[in-house]
Amino acid sequence: MKNMMEKGTQAIQILKALLASYLVTGILLFVLTLFLYKFEWDEQMVTAGIIVIYVLSTFVGGFILGKLKRVRKFLWGLIIGVLYFVLLFLISFGVYRSFDGNGTNVITALLLCAGGGMLGGMLA
């Protein structure tokens, strides 16, 4: 019984960190759209902004989960980064119904998300 409670607690902690990551993503994307509207940025600036948002969001999720776990924080941060990317990828695939990017961009996004989460976990 105690083992099942620990697994449930782990899942809740992971979900809290993911929720925080996506909350940060939503806020930062809103700020990015305001900057895009105000300053009429080109596509390169928007792409750079989205990459920064990915890293910051996974950093926050990794930091939160690292604080909650207190052991192997870098590993938990890495897990949050990968889960963030997988969920983001599945949502994008569900919306667009196709895989429209090249493999290099997908791998780069995965590495950035995983790295951001791991860094957040390490600094927790």
All heavy atoms as an XYZ file, in Angstrom:
963
protein
N       0.821     -1.193      0.000
C       0.000      0.000      0.000
C       0.868      1.260      0.000
O       0.577      2.205     -0.711
C      -0.919     -0.047      1.225
C      -1.833      1.110      1.331
S      -3.123      0.948      0.112
C      -4.172      2.250      0.584
N       1.921      1.235      0.797
C       2.804      2.393      0.873
C       3.498      2.629     -0.470
O       3.680      3.772     -0.888
C       3.831      2.189      1.977
C       4.716      3.367      2.201
C       5.678      3.123      3.340
C       6.579      4.324      3.505
N       7.575      4.110      4.547
N       3.865      1.552     -1.177
C       4.520      1.659     -2.481
C       3.600      2.324     -3.506
O       4.041      3.131     -4.312
C       4.965      0.282     -2.952
C       5.926      0.350     -4.121
O       6.509      1.383     -4.394
N       6.081     -0.758     -4.805
N       2.315      1.987     -3.468
C       1.356      2.592     -4.395
C       1.168      4.077     -4.088
O       1.011      4.882     -4.998
C       0.014      1.864     -4.338
C       0.050      0.493     -4.983
S      -1.555     -0.289     -4.992
C      -2.428      0.786     -6.091
N       1.204      4.435     -2.818
C       1.079      5.844     -2.435
C       2.280      6.636     -2.936
O       2.127      7.759     -3.402
C       0.970      5.973     -0.908
C      -0.291      5.401     -0.326
S      -1.642      6.546     -0.390
C      -1.116      7.727      0.814
N       3.485      6.035     -2.851
C       4.690      6.710     -3.329
C       4.624      6.917     -4.840
O       5.025      7.963     -5.341
C       5.931      5.907     -2.953
C       6.252      5.946     -1.476
C       7.422      5.048     -1.109
O       8.071      4.485     -2.013
O       7.680      4.907      0.094
N       4.142      5.919     -5.580
C       4.025      6.057     -7.033
C       3.008      7.126     -7.396
O       3.202      7.893     -8.328
C       3.644      4.716     -7.668
C       4.772      3.723     -7.690
C       4.375      2.444     -8.371
C       5.534      1.467     -8.347
N       5.205      0.207     -8.985
N       1.916      7.182     -6.666
C       0.918      8.222     -6.902
C       1.471      9.604     -6.614
O       1.208     10.554     -7.348
N       2.259      9.701     -5.557
C       2.882     10.975     -5.215
C       3.878     11.391     -6.282
O       3.949     12.565     -6.643
C       3.587     10.867     -3.843
O       2.632     10.446     -2.870
C       4.183     12.182     -3.423
N       4.649     10.430     -6.796
C       5.598     10.730     -7.869
C       4.879     11.270     -9.101
O       5.313     12.251     -9.698
C       6.382      9.474     -8.270
C       7.615      9.247     -7.492
C       8.422      8.095     -8.064
O       7.901      7.202     -8.726
N       9.705      8.123     -7.802
N       3.807     10.617     -9.477
C       3.060     11.046    -10.657
C       2.505     12.456    -10.458
O       2.544     13.279    -11.377
C       1.932     10.065    -10.961
N       2.024     12.750     -9.265
C       1.484     14.079     -8.985
C       2.588     15.130     -9.038
O       2.395     16.221     -9.580
C       0.747     14.094     -7.630
C      -0.551     13.293     -7.758
C       0.469     15.514     -7.156
C      -1.270     13.070     -6.465
N       3.761     14.793     -8.508
C       4.878     15.731     -8.557
C       5.294     16.013     -9.998
O       5.563     17.163    -10.364
C       6.066     15.188     -7.762
C       5.845     15.194     -6.275
C       6.966     14.519     -5.515
O       7.708     13.710     -6.053
N       7.087     14.847     -4.238
N       5.346     14.977    -10.819
C       5.696     15.143    -12.235
C       4.647     15.994    -12.938
O       4.975     16.897    -13.711
C       5.884     13.777    -12.913
C       7.157     13.104    -12.377
C       5.952     13.913    -14.427
C       7.326     11.665    -12.809
N       3.382     15.723    -12.674
C       2.311     16.508    -13.293
C       2.352     17.973    -12.855
O       2.102     18.876    -13.660
C       0.949     15.891    -12.977
C       0.634     14.589    -13.697
C      -0.688     14.012    -13.209
C       0.606     14.790    -15.206
N       2.692     18.221    -11.593
C       2.812     19.608    -11.113
C       3.930     20.336    -11.859
O       3.758     21.489    -12.282
C       3.108     19.630     -9.615
C       1.921     19.371     -8.739
C       2.320     19.433     -7.272
C       1.157     19.109     -6.368
N       1.548     19.162     -4.942
N       5.060     19.657    -12.025
C       6.186     20.281    -12.724
C       5.846     20.517    -14.192
O       6.183     21.570    -14.756
C       7.435     19.413    -12.586
N       5.182     19.550    -14.828
C       4.778     19.733    -16.227
C       3.766     20.856    -16.360
O       3.839     21.666    -17.295
C       4.185     18.441    -16.787
C       5.160     17.431    -17.348
C       4.430     16.157    -17.765
C       5.926     17.999    -18.526
N       2.826     20.922    -15.442
C       1.834     21.993    -15.471
C       2.500     23.354    -15.320
O       2.162     24.303    -16.034
C       0.790     21.782    -14.380
C      -0.333     22.805    -14.307
C      -1.158     22.781    -15.592
C      -1.217     22.545    -13.109
N       3.467     23.440    -14.421
C       4.200     24.693    -14.245
C       4.949     25.056    -15.524
O       4.968     26.218    -15.937
C       5.167     24.576    -13.069
N       5.548     24.059    -16.168
C       6.273     24.305    -17.419
C       5.343     24.851    -18.489
O       5.677     25.806    -19.197
C       6.931     23.021    -17.926
O       7.963     22.621    -17.089
N       4.184     24.240    -18.625
C       3.252     24.695    -19.653
C       2.604     26.033    -19.287
O       2.252     26.801    -20.175
C       2.211     23.620    -19.958
C       2.784     22.599    -20.909
C       3.159     21.340    -20.473
C       3.003     22.913    -22.244
C       3.709     20.419    -21.342
C       3.553     22.010    -23.115
C       3.906     20.760    -22.656
O       4.463     19.856    -23.519
N       2.470     26.316    -18.012
C       1.973     27.624    -17.592
C       2.983     28.705    -17.967
O       2.618     29.762    -18.509
C       1.701     27.626    -16.092
C       1.053     28.871    -15.518
C      -0.346     29.053    -16.100
C       0.979     28.769    -14.009
N       4.259     28.442    -17.708
C       5.322     29.376    -18.098
C       5.338     29.532    -19.618
O       5.490     30.640    -20.136
C       6.696     28.903    -17.566
C       7.834     29.687    -18.179
C       6.731     29.012    -16.048
N       5.158     28.427    -20.340
C       5.117     28.486    -21.799
C       3.997     29.401    -22.276
O       4.203     30.253    -23.148
C       4.920     27.076    -22.396
O       6.005     26.250    -21.996
C       4.843     27.121    -23.912
N       2.812     29.230    -21.710
C       1.685     30.059    -22.110
C       1.918     31.534    -21.845
O       1.634     32.388    -22.702
N       2.446     31.841    -20.675
C       2.712     33.241    -20.328
C       3.756     33.840    -21.267
O       3.584     34.945    -21.801
C       3.148     33.357    -18.856
C       1.982     33.018    -17.938
C       3.694     34.742    -18.554
C       2.370     32.806    -16.489
N       4.848     33.106    -21.478
C       5.919     33.621    -22.330
C       5.497     33.723    -23.794
O       5.921     34.647    -24.497
C       7.177     32.772    -22.181
C       7.868     32.863    -20.818
C       9.072     31.928    -20.774
C       8.274     34.285    -20.514
N       4.670     32.796    -24.262
C       4.170     32.910    -25.637
C       3.269     34.132    -25.788
O       3.285     34.797    -26.826
C       3.428     31.639    -26.054
C       4.294     30.452    -26.416
C       3.426     29.229    -26.684
C       5.176     30.747    -27.619
N       2.491     34.433    -24.758
C       1.660     35.637    -24.785
C       2.535     36.886    -24.861
O       2.265     37.799    -25.648
C       0.749     35.674    -23.556
C      -0.123     36.887    -23.500
C      -1.208     37.017    -24.355
C       0.134     37.911    -22.604
C      -2.019     38.141    -24.318
C      -0.662     39.038    -22.550
C      -1.746     39.158    -23.411
N       3.589     36.933    -24.057
C       4.516     38.068    -24.086
C       5.187     38.161    -25.459
O       5.347     39.259    -26.003
C       5.562     37.944    -22.954
C       6.677     38.965    -23.105
C       4.886     38.079    -21.596
N       5.557     37.011    -26.020
C       6.183     37.000    -27.351
C       5.232     37.553    -28.411
O       5.656     38.317    -29.284
C       6.631     35.584    -27.721
C       7.327     35.422    -29.067
C       8.666     36.159    -29.073
C       7.547     33.948    -29.374
N       3.959     37.213    -28.324
C       3.009     37.745    -29.305
C       2.842     39.259    -29.149
O       2.671     39.963    -30.146
C       1.628     37.072    -29.202
O       1.116     37.232    -27.882
C       1.698     35.612    -29.558
N       2.897     39.736    -27.911
C       2.826     41.188    -27.712
C       4.030     41.880    -28.338
O       3.901     42.916    -28.998
C       2.742     41.530    -26.224
C       1.449     41.142    -25.519
C       1.545     41.475    -24.024
C       0.252     41.830    -26.134
N       5.221     41.316    -28.140
C       6.427     41.882    -28.755
C       6.358     41.801    -30.275
O       6.770     42.729    -30.972
C       7.681     41.168    -28.262
C       8.101     41.558    -26.874
C       8.897     40.719    -26.125
C       7.715     42.764    -26.303
C       9.307     41.064    -24.850
C       8.109     43.126    -25.031
C       8.911     42.273    -24.299
N       5.848     40.692    -30.774
C       5.705     40.527    -32.225
C       4.772     41.599    -32.786
O       5.057     42.205    -33.825
C       5.172     39.131    -32.546
C       4.888     38.812    -33.997
C       6.160     38.891    -34.830
C       4.274     37.430    -34.114
N       3.677     41.847    -32.095
C       2.721     42.863    -32.539
C       3.313     44.268    -32.446
O       3.170     45.074    -33.364
C       1.450     42.758    -31.691
C       0.420     43.802    -32.017
C      -0.326     43.727    -33.186
C       0.193     44.870    -31.156
C      -1.271     44.693    -33.496
C      -0.746     45.840    -31.442
C      -1.473     45.744    -32.614
O      -2.399     46.695    -32.909
N       3.989     44.545    -31.338
C       4.507     45.889    -31.093
C       5.705     46.234    -31.979
O       5.784     47.329    -32.530
C       4.899     46.004    -29.613
C       5.473     47.318    -29.205
C       4.413     48.360    -29.044
C       5.036     49.635    -28.487
N       4.173     50.765    -28.625
N       6.633     45.279    -32.134
C       7.889     45.578    -32.825
C       7.983     44.996    -34.236
O       8.971     45.187    -34.913
C       9.071     45.082    -31.989
C       9.131     45.712    -30.635
C       8.954     44.948    -29.497
C       9.363     47.072    -30.492
C       9.010     45.515    -28.235
C       9.417     47.656    -29.232
C       9.235     46.875    -28.103
N       6.958     44.255    -34.653
C       6.903     43.647    -35.992
C       8.182     42.857    -36.302
O       8.859     43.072    -37.299
C       6.668     44.714    -37.052
C       5.346     45.409    -36.887
C       5.116     46.490    -37.924
O       5.901     46.601    -38.882
O       4.146     47.235    -37.764
N       8.487     41.919    -35.405
C       9.672     41.079    -35.572
C       9.545     40.180    -36.786
O       8.442     39.785    -37.187
C       9.890     40.211    -34.345
C      10.418     40.977    -33.167
C      10.902     42.244    -33.156
C      10.510     40.503    -31.828
N      11.297     42.592    -31.894
C      11.073     41.546    -31.064
C      10.173     39.319    -31.205
C      11.310     41.421    -29.708
C      10.420     39.193    -29.854
C      10.986     40.237    -29.123
N      10.693     39.803    -37.335
C      10.689     38.870    -38.460
C      10.657     37.428    -37.937
O      10.673     37.178    -36.737
C      11.905     39.103    -39.368
C      13.227     38.898    -38.660
O      13.242     38.783    -37.425
O      14.261     38.848    -39.352
N      10.611     36.500    -38.864
C      10.450     35.090    -38.510
C      11.628     34.557    -37.693
O      11.442     33.733    -36.799
C      10.287     34.256    -39.782
C       9.971     32.810    -39.516
C       9.749     32.020    -40.783
O       9.535     32.619    -41.852
O       9.798     30.784    -40.697
N      12.821     35.019    -37.967
C      13.995     34.556    -37.220
C      13.921     34.952    -35.745
O      14.289     34.169    -34.873
C      15.276     35.105    -37.839
C      15.607     34.496    -39.190
C      16.844     35.135    -39.798
O      17.198     36.257    -39.473
N      17.486     34.401    -40.695
N      13.453     36.148    -35.467
C      13.315     36.588    -34.079
C      12.253     35.768    -33.347
O      12.432     35.414    -32.187
C      12.953     38.076    -34.026
C      14.062     39.001    -34.433
S      15.409     39.006    -33.244
C      14.653     39.885    -31.904
N      11.166     35.477    -34.026
C      10.106     34.687    -33.414
C      10.604     33.270    -33.136
O      10.365     32.718    -32.054
C       8.853     34.665    -34.315
C       7.804     33.730    -33.764
C       8.288     36.065    -34.458
N      11.318     32.678    -34.090
C      11.862     31.336    -33.899
C      12.839     31.307    -32.729
O      12.790     30.392    -31.897
C      12.568     30.862    -35.186
O      11.621     30.900    -36.264
C      13.113     29.464    -35.025
N      13.694     32.307    -32.632
C      14.631     32.387    -31.511
C      13.874     32.538    -30.192
O      14.240     31.920    -29.179
C      15.591     33.544    -31.707
N      12.823     33.331    -30.196
C      12.011     33.505    -28.993
C      11.354     32.210    -28.554
O      11.302     31.902    -27.356
N      10.863     31.430    -29.497
C      10.226     30.151    -29.172
C      11.250     29.186    -28.582
O      10.959     28.467    -27.618
C       9.533     29.575    -30.418
C       8.311     30.422    -30.755
C       9.137     28.120    -30.192
C       7.653     30.087    -32.066
N      12.447     29.179    -29.121
C      13.494     28.301    -28.587
C      13.828     28.699    -27.152
O      13.964     27.840    -26.270
C      14.741     28.343    -29.493
C      14.437     27.637    -30.809
C      15.945     27.715    -28.804
C      15.500     27.803    -31.866
N      13.949     29.998    -26.899
C      14.222     30.473    -25.541
C      13.081     30.078    -24.604
O      13.313     29.667    -23.462
C      14.450     32.000    -25.534
C      14.471     32.560    -24.131
C      15.743     32.335    -26.255
N      11.855     30.159    -25.084
C      10.698     29.771    -24.276
C      10.751     28.293    -23.936
O      10.478     27.899    -22.791
C       9.382     30.145    -24.994
C       9.215     31.663    -24.986
C       8.183     29.466    -24.342
C       8.093     32.167    -25.856
N      11.096     27.431    -24.888
C      11.246     25.996    -24.611
C      12.242     25.764    -23.487
O      11.977     25.022    -22.541
C      11.749     25.239    -25.842
C      10.764     25.016    -26.948
C      11.202     24.591    -28.196
C       9.396     25.206    -26.781
C      10.331     24.369    -29.239
C       8.517     24.996    -27.817
C       8.988     24.566    -29.050
O       8.124     24.343    -30.074
N      13.396     26.395    -23.593
C      14.453     26.174    -22.606
C      14.043     26.708    -21.236
O      14.215     26.026    -20.210
C      15.785     26.787    -23.087
C      16.843     26.694    -22.010
C      16.265     26.099    -24.355
N      13.500     27.918    -21.183
C      13.084     28.485    -19.902
C      11.962     27.680    -19.252
O      11.956     27.476    -18.029
C      12.648     29.934    -20.077
C      13.751     30.950    -20.331
C      13.154     32.329    -20.603
C      14.709     31.011    -19.166
N      11.019     27.230    -20.053
C       9.897     26.462    -19.509
C      10.355     25.134    -18.924
O       9.934     24.745    -17.829
C       8.851     26.215    -20.595
O       8.323     27.433    -21.036
N      11.217     24.436    -19.643
C      11.701     23.156    -19.122
C      12.641     23.377    -17.938
O      12.689     22.550    -17.031
C      12.397     22.336    -20.220
O      13.420     23.118    -20.833
C      11.399     21.879    -21.263
N      13.369     24.499    -17.939
C      14.206     24.836    -16.792
C      13.346     24.971    -15.537
O      13.679     24.435    -14.482
C      14.976     26.137    -17.051
C      15.806     26.587    -15.881
C      17.093     26.112    -15.716
C      15.297     27.475    -14.955
C      17.860     26.516    -14.625
C      16.052     27.886    -13.872
C      17.339     27.394    -13.709
N      12.237     25.690    -15.653
C      11.342     25.882    -14.514
C      10.779     24.540    -14.051
O      10.752     24.251    -12.846
C      10.201     26.868    -14.868
C       9.113     26.864    -13.813
C      10.759     28.262    -15.046
N      10.334     23.707    -14.977
C       9.811     22.399    -14.609
C      10.865     21.527    -13.938
O      10.592     20.859    -12.929
N      12.076     21.527    -14.474
C      13.158     20.754    -13.870
C      13.528     21.280    -12.500
O      13.805     20.510    -11.571
N      13.519     22.589    -12.342
C      13.835     23.204    -11.053
C      12.800     22.806    -10.011
O      13.138     22.426     -8.884
C      13.900     24.725    -11.208
C      14.396     25.434     -9.995
C      15.755     25.570     -9.768
C      13.508     25.967     -9.076
C      16.225     26.227     -8.641
C      13.961     26.622     -7.949
C      15.332     26.750     -7.722
N      11.532     22.889    -10.380
C      10.460     22.547     -9.441
C      10.536     21.075     -9.053
O      10.462     20.733     -7.869
C       9.086     22.889    -10.046
C       8.911     24.402    -10.104
C       7.949     22.250     -9.257
C       7.702     24.861    -10.877
N      10.702     20.200    -10.027
C      10.760     18.776     -9.709
C      12.030     18.438     -8.931
O      12.008     17.585     -8.043
C      10.664     17.922    -10.972
C      10.405     16.439    -10.739
C       9.118     16.216     -9.951
C      10.347     15.691    -12.044
N      13.118     19.114     -9.234
C      14.346     18.912     -8.469
C      14.162     19.289     -7.005
O      14.660     18.607     -6.105
N      13.445     20.389     -6.769
C      13.157     20.800     -5.393
C      12.262     19.786     -4.690
O      12.421     19.519     -3.499
C      12.481     22.172     -5.357
C      13.398     23.330     -5.626
C      14.305     23.543     -4.440
C      15.078     24.830     -4.626
N      16.097     24.989     -3.598
N      11.310     19.223     -5.427
C      10.399     18.253     -4.814
C      11.085     16.919     -4.533
O      10.818     16.280     -3.519
C       9.188     18.025     -5.728
C       8.219     19.198     -5.893
C       7.182     18.889     -6.958
C       7.550     19.529     -4.569
N      11.968     16.492     -5.413
C      12.590     15.163     -5.294
C      13.802     15.147     -4.366
O      14.009     14.186     -3.640
C      13.004     14.638     -6.680
C      11.824     14.287     -7.553
C      11.088     13.143     -6.934
C       9.991     12.647     -7.835
N       9.218     11.595     -7.218
N      14.663     16.119     -4.479
C      15.853     16.264     -3.636
C      16.941     15.215     -3.875
O      17.990     15.288     -3.262
C      15.475     16.268     -2.157
C      14.615     17.421     -1.771
C      14.408     17.454     -0.274
N      13.457     18.494      0.050
C      12.462     18.341      0.877
N      12.299     17.208      1.508
N      11.627     19.340      1.112
N      16.705     14.213     -4.668
C      17.742     13.226     -5.026
C      17.720     13.036     -6.532
O      16.664     13.094     -7.160
C      17.532     11.863     -4.327
C      17.751     11.966     -2.837
C      16.171     11.293     -4.622
N      18.899     12.838     -7.111
C      19.036     12.664     -8.563
C      18.265     13.745     -9.311
O      17.524     13.472    -10.257
C      18.577     11.278     -8.994
C      19.471     10.189     -8.497
C      19.113      8.871     -9.121
N      19.167      7.887     -8.049
C      18.307      6.900     -7.891
N      17.346      6.720     -8.738
N      18.424      6.083     -6.889
N      18.464     14.963     -8.885
C      17.692     16.084     -9.422
C      17.920     16.277    -10.917
O      16.987     16.592    -11.645
C      18.033     17.357     -8.650
C      17.690     17.265     -7.172
C      17.921     18.550     -6.439
C      19.384     18.818     -6.235
N      19.621     19.994     -5.377
N      19.150     16.073    -11.374
C      19.428     16.236    -12.804
C      18.643     15.229    -13.631
O      18.165     15.539    -14.720
C      20.932     16.109    -13.082
C      21.455     14.718    -12.959
C      21.578     13.916    -14.079
C      21.819     14.202    -11.728
C      22.054     12.628    -13.972
C      22.294     12.914    -11.616
C      22.415     12.120    -12.737
N      18.501     14.009    -13.114
C      17.753     12.974    -13.829
C      16.269     13.323    -13.898
O      15.636     13.175    -14.948
C      17.961     11.620    -13.157
C      17.259     10.431    -13.804
C      17.769     10.228    -15.227
C      17.475      9.188    -12.980
N      15.716     13.813    -12.800
C      14.307     14.212    -12.804
C      14.072     15.410    -13.716
O      13.048     15.504    -14.390
C      13.825     14.497    -11.384
C      13.671     13.247    -10.589
C      14.458     12.827     -9.558
C      12.689     12.226    -10.785
N      14.013     11.606     -9.101
C      12.925     11.219     -9.835
C      11.628     12.062    -11.672
C      12.153     10.074     -9.742
C      10.852     10.915    -11.581
C      11.115      9.936    -10.631
N      15.031     16.322    -13.746
C      14.933     17.448    -14.667
C      14.965     16.993    -16.111
O      14.216     17.489    -16.958
N      15.833     16.028    -16.406
C      15.910     15.461    -17.751
C      14.580     14.804    -18.131
O      14.081     14.981    -19.247
C      17.051     14.450    -17.827
C      17.222     13.702    -19.133
C      17.682     14.647    -20.226
C      18.211     12.566    -18.964
N      14.002     14.086    -17.190
C      12.712     13.420    -17.448
C      11.633     14.453    -17.759
O      10.846     14.286    -18.692
C      12.323     12.529    -16.253
C      13.246     11.309    -16.206
C      10.865     12.106    -16.325
C      13.129     10.475    -14.947
N      11.602     15.543    -16.988
C      10.611     16.591    -17.257
C      10.825     17.194    -18.635
O       9.872     17.450    -19.375
C      10.668     17.679    -16.161
C       9.942     17.195    -14.922
C      10.056     18.993    -16.625
C       8.461     16.943    -15.116
N      12.082     17.455    -18.999
C      12.372     18.016    -20.315
C      11.907     17.116    -21.444
O      11.308     17.572    -22.418
N      12.149     15.824    -21.304
C      11.734     14.870    -22.337
C      10.212     14.760    -22.380
O       9.617     14.741    -23.470
C      12.411     13.497    -22.116
C      11.815     12.439    -23.022
C      13.915     13.610    -22.332
N       9.572     14.689    -21.213
C       8.105     14.616    -21.192
C       7.469     15.871    -21.778
O       6.460     15.801    -22.489
C       7.603     14.388    -19.766
C       7.842     13.007    -19.177
C       7.408     12.972    -17.721
C       7.116     11.940    -19.982
N       8.047     17.018    -21.494
C       7.570     18.278    -22.061
C       7.639     18.210    -23.584
O       6.687     18.558    -24.279
C       8.426     19.425    -21.529
C       8.093     20.785    -22.090
C       7.197     21.618    -21.451
C       8.689     21.250    -23.257
C       6.902     22.877    -21.940
C       8.400     22.504    -23.768
C       7.513     23.298    -23.110
O       7.212     24.537    -23.608
N       8.772     17.760    -24.106
C       8.937     17.665    -25.552
C       7.944     16.669    -26.154
O       7.326     16.958    -27.179
C      10.364     17.234    -25.913
C      10.517     16.917    -27.363
C      10.654     17.924    -28.294
C      10.483     15.605    -27.811
C      10.769     17.634    -29.639
C      10.595     15.304    -29.147
C      10.732     16.323    -30.070
N       7.797     15.506    -25.529
C       6.891     14.478    -26.069
C       5.465     15.002    -26.109
O       4.767     14.850    -27.126
C       6.989     13.181    -25.236
C       5.866     12.221    -25.563
C       8.338     12.507    -25.460
N       5.033     15.644    -25.043
C       3.675     16.191    -25.029
C       3.508     17.294    -26.067
O       2.502     17.348    -26.776
C       3.339     16.705    -23.629
C       1.897     17.084    -23.367
C       0.959     15.929    -23.657
C       1.735     17.532    -21.929
N       4.509     18.146    -26.178
C       4.485     19.212    -27.182
C       4.427     18.624    -28.595
O       3.668     19.080    -29.448
C       5.711     20.096    -27.016
C       5.805     21.356    -27.853
C       4.785     22.365    -27.359
C       7.199     21.927    -27.754
N       5.221     17.588    -28.837
C       5.252     16.928    -30.137
C       3.902     16.278    -30.453
O       3.388     16.409    -31.571
C       6.372     15.882    -30.167
C       6.551     15.222    -31.488
C       7.239     15.854    -32.510
C       6.032     13.957    -31.731
C       7.411     15.255    -33.736
C       6.194     13.344    -32.956
C       6.881     13.992    -33.962
N       3.322     15.602    -29.468
C       2.023     14.952    -29.685
C       0.917     15.972    -29.948
O       0.047     15.748    -30.792
C       1.665     14.071    -28.490
C       2.505     12.814    -28.315
C       2.132     12.101    -27.013
C       2.356     11.882    -29.504
N       0.948     17.079    -29.236
C      -0.056     18.125    -29.472
C       0.107     18.703    -30.871
O      -0.880     18.892    -31.595
C       0.040     19.221    -28.393
C      -0.436     18.681    -27.055
C      -0.758     20.455    -28.790
C      -0.162     19.598    -25.881
N       1.335     18.981    -31.263
C       1.589     19.514    -32.610
C       1.148     18.527    -33.678
O       0.541     18.908    -34.685
C       3.076     19.824    -32.790
O       3.476     20.824    -31.909
N       1.446     17.256    -33.462
C       1.046     16.235    -34.433
C      -0.471     16.116    -34.488
O      -1.046     15.948    -35.566
C       1.674     14.886    -34.073
C       1.476     13.837    -35.125
C       2.217     13.861    -36.290
C       0.539     12.834    -34.952
C       2.033     12.902    -37.273
C       0.346     11.872    -35.922
C       1.097     11.906    -37.084
N      -1.123     16.231    -33.339
C      -2.585     16.158    -33.311
C      -3.241     17.331    -34.014
O      -4.264     17.183    -34.671
N      -2.643     18.505    -33.904
C      -3.216     19.696    -34.534
C      -3.004     19.670    -36.038
O      -3.922     19.926    -36.820
C      -2.615     20.979    -33.913
C      -2.968     22.205    -34.735
C      -3.082     21.141    -32.481
N      -1.780     19.369    -36.464
C      -1.449     19.452    -37.884
C      -1.656     18.147    -38.651
O      -1.583     18.136    -39.863
C      -0.001     19.939    -38.060
C       0.195     21.327    -37.535
C       1.036     21.569    -36.457
C      -0.477     22.414    -38.081
C       1.213     22.849    -35.958
C      -0.310     23.693    -37.585
C       0.533     23.904    -36.532
O       0.711     25.163    -36.033
N      -1.848     17.047    -37.951
C      -2.122     15.737    -38.554
C      -1.013     15.238    -39.481
O      -1.234     14.387    -40.317
C      -3.430     15.747    -39.327
C      -4.629     16.135    -38.541
C      -5.251     14.931    -37.897
N      -6.540     15.301    -37.332
C      -6.833     15.146    -36.073
N      -5.970     14.633    -35.261
N      -8.005     15.498    -35.620
N       0.167     15.814    -39.367
C       1.290     15.343    -40.174
C       2.590     15.769    -39.517
O       2.616     16.650    -38.659
C       1.230     15.897    -41.596
O       1.461     17.292    -41.592
N       3.645     15.159    -39.946
C       4.985     15.503    -39.471
C       5.609     16.364    -40.545
O       6.036     15.880    -41.586
C       5.793     14.229    -39.218
C       7.200     14.491    -38.809
C       7.486     15.048    -37.587
C       8.244     14.176    -39.652
C       8.771     15.291    -37.200
C       9.544     14.421    -39.277
C       9.809     14.971    -38.050
N       5.648     17.690    -40.309
C       6.048     18.625    -41.355
C       7.452     19.192    -41.169
O       7.906     19.979    -41.966
C       5.027     19.767    -41.423
C       5.100     20.527    -42.727
O       5.557     19.946    -43.728
O       4.705     21.703    -42.741
N       8.133     18.822    -40.113
C       9.474     19.349    -39.876
C      10.533     18.359    -40.331
O      10.252     17.217    -40.655
N      11.780     18.839    -40.354
C      12.836     17.883    -40.653
C      13.362     17.302    -39.347
O      13.166     17.846    -38.270
C      13.948     18.524    -41.491
C      14.686     19.633    -40.771
O      14.604     19.749    -39.566
N      15.406     20.437    -41.515
N      14.030     16.185    -39.438
C      14.492     15.465    -38.262
C      15.478     16.250    -37.423
O      15.494     16.128    -36.203
N      16.285     17.074    -38.060
C      17.280     17.849    -37.329
C      16.615     18.835    -36.370
O      17.044     18.975    -35.224
C      18.189     18.615    -38.323
O      18.743     17.684    -39.244
C      19.285     19.338    -37.599
N      15.568     19.498    -36.815
C      14.863     20.442    -35.945
C      14.200     19.734    -34.767
O      14.172     20.265    -33.662
C      13.816     21.225    -36.731
C      14.428     22.213    -37.694
O      15.616     22.512    -37.623
N      13.623     22.709    -38.612
N      13.661     18.553    -35.015
C      13.001     17.799    -33.952
C      14.032     17.348    -32.913
O      13.814     17.495    -31.707
C      12.237     16.589    -34.538
C      11.706     15.692    -33.439
C      11.110     17.063    -35.438
N      15.147     16.827    -33.370
C      16.204     16.381    -32.445
C      16.766     17.578    -31.672
O      17.009     17.488    -30.456
C      17.330     15.649    -33.209
C      16.797     14.380    -33.862
C      18.502     15.336    -32.299
C      16.265     13.350    -32.895
N      16.948     18.699    -32.348
C      17.448     19.897    -31.677
C      16.481     20.350    -30.589
O      16.899     20.681    -29.478
C      17.672     21.041    -32.684
O      18.585     20.597    -33.690
C      18.206     22.279    -32.013
N      15.188     20.353    -30.896
C      14.190     20.751    -29.898
C      14.192     19.777    -28.721
O      14.101     20.198    -27.558
C      12.802     20.816    -30.533
N      14.319     18.483    -28.991
C      14.381     17.483    -27.925
C      15.588     17.736    -27.028
O      15.476     17.724    -25.794
C      14.440     16.075    -28.509
C      14.707     14.938    -27.515
C      13.603     14.852    -26.489
C      14.868     13.625    -28.246
N      16.741     17.976    -27.626
C      17.955     18.207    -26.840
C      17.857     19.492    -26.022
O      18.301     19.539    -24.865
C      19.177     18.238    -27.751
C      19.553     16.905    -28.398
C      20.702     17.085    -29.376
C      19.895     15.864    -27.350
N      17.273     20.534    -26.603
C      17.107     21.788    -25.858
C      16.142     21.623    -24.686
O      16.407     22.128    -23.585
C      16.620     22.895    -26.784
C      17.647     23.429    -27.773
C      16.988     24.357    -28.781
C      18.761     24.156    -27.042
N      15.049     20.928    -24.906
C      14.094     20.701    -23.825
C      14.704     19.832    -22.722
O      14.585     20.145    -21.537
C      12.826     20.035    -24.362
S      11.810     21.100    -25.391
N      15.381     18.764    -23.129
C      16.004     17.880    -22.149
C      17.114     18.616    -21.386
O      17.234     18.494    -20.163
C      16.568     16.644    -22.846
N      17.909     19.387    -22.104
C      18.985     20.144    -21.463
C      18.470     21.209    -20.517
O      19.008     21.413    -19.426
N      17.414     21.914    -20.916
C      16.826     22.928    -20.042
C      16.281     22.324    -18.758
O      16.478     22.858    -17.667
N      15.589     21.193    -18.888
C      15.068     20.519    -17.708
C      16.163     20.006    -16.796
O      16.096     20.132    -15.575
N      17.201     19.428    -17.411
C      18.305     18.896    -16.620
C      19.031     20.023    -15.884
O      19.388     19.882    -14.719
C      19.275     18.123    -17.519
C      20.336     17.386    -16.749
S      21.269     16.139    -17.666
C      21.643     16.937    -19.176
N      19.248     21.150    -16.557
C      19.906     22.293    -15.914
C      19.065     22.804    -14.737
O      19.595     23.107    -13.665
C      20.152     23.400    -16.931
C      20.892     24.622    -16.418
C      22.298     24.239    -15.973
C      20.951     25.683    -17.497
N      17.763     22.881    -14.949
C      16.883     23.310    -13.855
C      16.952     22.354    -12.681
O      16.996     22.775    -11.521
N      16.970     21.060    -12.960
C      17.091     20.075    -11.891
C      18.409     20.181    -11.151
O      18.470     20.074     -9.934
N      19.482     20.408    -11.888
C      20.806     20.506    -11.261
C      20.917     21.735    -10.362
O      21.580     21.694     -9.340
C      21.910     20.559    -12.318
C      22.174     19.225    -12.969
S      23.634     19.186    -13.995
C      23.248     20.333    -15.290
N      20.288     22.817    -10.753
C      20.387     24.058     -9.977
C      19.361     24.152     -8.849
O      19.364     25.118     -8.085
C      20.259     25.263    -10.894
C      21.376     25.406    -11.927
C      21.138     26.624    -12.811
C      22.739     25.502    -11.255
N      18.476     23.143     -8.753
C      17.450     23.151     -7.704
C      18.049     22.931     -6.336
O      19.049     22.323     -6.158
C      16.403     22.092     -7.988
